[in-house]
């Protein structure tokens, strides 16, 4: 029997369900003739797509260069390395697999696409503190190759704007002030989309450019789209153009305003064939609600549209500047954070007070306080931020993805931190004032009341989604500042003219926040807000929410945010269900401000620096657990490392 016939027999056995026997038989054939292409290919198929195995590593030494160079072999070897967490090797093998080499084999084409996406999402940012653990030049070149290949593949099938937007979001790794190199690459490649590309694809590209602050490429794309006869009917374009005019280039303000008017006056065509982005429905609502707000239309006009209710607030009387500074959210580590936070804020606004301004403080938090509850399925970063620095550094090279992945290395420590995340303590006003500012106004809410008021309804609509439940909690505490501001006005006998709302768990704050706020106040503008720059938040059509500085008009809109959120999910609500996709972190904030026509300014982290304190432990605090894990760990070299710490 020929070797080809023997391969066919083992493939039939594999297809009948006996994968283990097929693997053994095919490996024996490859051992007898390492240069036989089909035997090698089918063995790799069995040991990479049907299971995870070390067989590919065993046969590699004897594999001739002619087989190593074949794109199908390279694809399966890349998949094997990815399965085993060897991402650099996976990228190296994948580099020799062009799209055309797998186009005729649908399963291989899908595998290549999935592999590219997986490698892109796992790649490490060049500015990472762990860069010394990686061959940076190789990683740089590999990531660049992945980026260009990814987008070129997408451009080859440009009739699916939802796919384009989703993949761009997944593949762009963003961090404050510095976009991953792929944002630059993608923006450049997107600017060369074919002239005949449909408007829906071009508008999706523009939304990406605006979100990633690629203003030059965005300007070119805006000019292309403005020449399109159907541009006014594309809600994704109109909203992106309005944001571009607000934040990228004010010279386009008139064009954006005209396009908004045109969009609100046209009847959307039947776009089923053009496959509009799903977001177009919501973008159209947002654009039309913004137009109604600018025209000061009555609330019933918004209700007829299915839009959120407007906010029409009287301006504060001009009797002097009064800045209200309010902390919001759960106070988890008050004894460590509140005093330094108070010192920073008082120092930043001392000149404001000396020049005649009034300064008031408030806290809106929860009665039961504790750490963020840690789940085994959470991203590993949530656990990493709690680990002592030496252990965090040691685990960095293992590319752990979830909390549960750390259990093999530090099982006792992982379990302790999960258990401690469930512990709570009860807060009271006196404790908070003692830790922060003695005369701060305080609002403390009970989570049980929140769950009855909104939380249970959110669970009905979204299931047990922790991010959505926590967004409801955040907005509950933000809205509590309306009552605290009223108290502050009574105390000072002066209306609050501006407000700074800031998370209570920020630490290491530095930078001229006071000067930036003072300059914005003195600009004389109205209906504005300043927010921390969060690139990921902007890309998902949101905005940073670690701190928010607003004038009184924008403050009133923020105070309506909780009630507006409730209206989105209320039973039998007149609000269009499309708004529900905006209830995840950052996006509800941006939507209500966009519709309010609030001018948004973002402050880069390089200007005002801060960190979110996650409660990092020290080696001494975890000494007993480290000693226990030194005895329990099964990872080579880990016991010796842990013992060296204690």
SULMOHU-V558227 format. One line per field, one symbol per residue. phi: phi as a letter, one per 20 degrees, with the letter a starting at -180 (. if undefined). A space follows every 50 residues. Layout:
# SULMOHU-V558227
phi: ???
This chain:
# SULMOHU-V558227
phi: .fffffgfffffffffoeffffffffffffffbfefffffffffffeced adbeggffefgeffffffefffffffffffffgemeffffffffgecfgf fdfecgfffffffffgfffffefdffeffeffecfgffffffffffgffg ffffffcedcfffgfffgffeeedbgmcfggffffffffffdggfeffgf ffffffgffffemefffffffgffffeffdffeeffffffffffffdebf feffffffffffffdeefffdffelffgfgffgfffffffffffelffgf fffffndfffcdcfffffdoecdddcecnfeecgfedfffffffffffdf ffffeofdcccbccbdfedafffedfeffggffgfdfgggfgffegfelf dcgfffffecfffgfffffffefccedcffffffedcgdffcccdeffff fffbgfffffedmeefgfgffgfgfgfffffffffffffffelbffdbbd dbfedeblfboeggfffffffffnfclcbdcffcgffffemcbgcfbbdc efffgffffegfffffffdfflfffgfgfffeeegnefgffffffemffd cddfffedeacefdngedgffdgfffffffeefdegnfffffffed
